[in-house]
């Protein structure tokens, strides 16, 4: 939805999207500090409706100080004291022990309910799948980037973490209008 990547967006536009989404039955909202004004708008939009959604955010940091600062700021702008899912994002292998321990500490304190890891290196997934510290994995998977069905999914028989696919539109490549279509074409911002 046009809630962060799409321009021109404002926190007010994002808040309106959040209200409309909840009104239409959406029960999960994913955001991140990297999504421009997305977190601020989500925070404004949730208000008293926080309990109606499964809320996730991300930490994309290499140091404990940066990760703690990022997460603390996310809680502040989201106007909540916890998130349902914290994604440790943009790793090419298992995140460093200190970052995982920080996330698990947040979980133990009640500020995070579940921990997910996002990875760009498919050969790393077998070890991430069996690591019970991660309740979910995020893998790049779409029609332009197949292969997870060969490199990742077969390893799920060992353990069944939740699986989230990202870049479903292959960063706009899969958004070409269908033959004969004369209506508006969706943008990547519409799909995120």
Secondary structure, DSSP 8 states (H G I E B T S, - for coil): --SSSSSS--HHHHHHHHHHHHHTT--EEE--TTSTTHHHHHHHHHGGGGGGSEEEEEE--SSHHHHHHHHHHHHHHHT-S-EEEEEEEEESSS--HHHHHHHHHHHHHTSEEEEEEEES-GGGHHHHHH-TT-SEEEEE-BTTB--HHHHTGGGGGS---EEEEE-TTTTTGGG---TT--S----HHHH-
